[in-house]
Amino acid sequence: MERFEEARRWFLQALRDLKAARDSCAAQNFEWTCFQAQQAAEKAAKALCFASGISPWGHSVVELLQHLKEKFTVSEELMTWARELDRHHIPSRYPNAFESGYPALFYDCEVASRALSCSQKIMEFTRGELKRLGVEI
């Protein structure tokens, strides 16, 4: 049961990260919205890894979902959402990810809304699987 408690801790933080992403979007900090949305999905995927006895490693939602394919049905649609989110892990935070300017110049409401949607869908998938395994959220 210890792994279920660890999974619960990670998922609860994922929920907080998704809230922070929504708050950032409302404040028009779109680059942070995208990063926080990626973080929420990453932590949710890690929660499911913990619950199923898979050791989560790294920051890529795509790679975490690849590991989860061993035990769960991970759709191609989920993988598409994960790829969208992973694109924001570095560029949303670091000015040198772009030839010039800084991240805020390259993020807008449309991109942030897409990231929020992708994150929410991955969170719904992981929440459903966690509940099916018996993890109380």
Protein Blocks (a to p, Z undefined) as FASTA:
>chain_A
ZZmmmmmmmmmmmmmmmmmmmmmmmnopaklmmmmmmmmmmmmmmmmmmmnopacedjbf
klmmmmmmmmpccdfklmmmmmmmmmmmmmmmmmklpfghcfklmgcfklmmmmmmmmmm
mmmmmmmmmmmnopaZZ
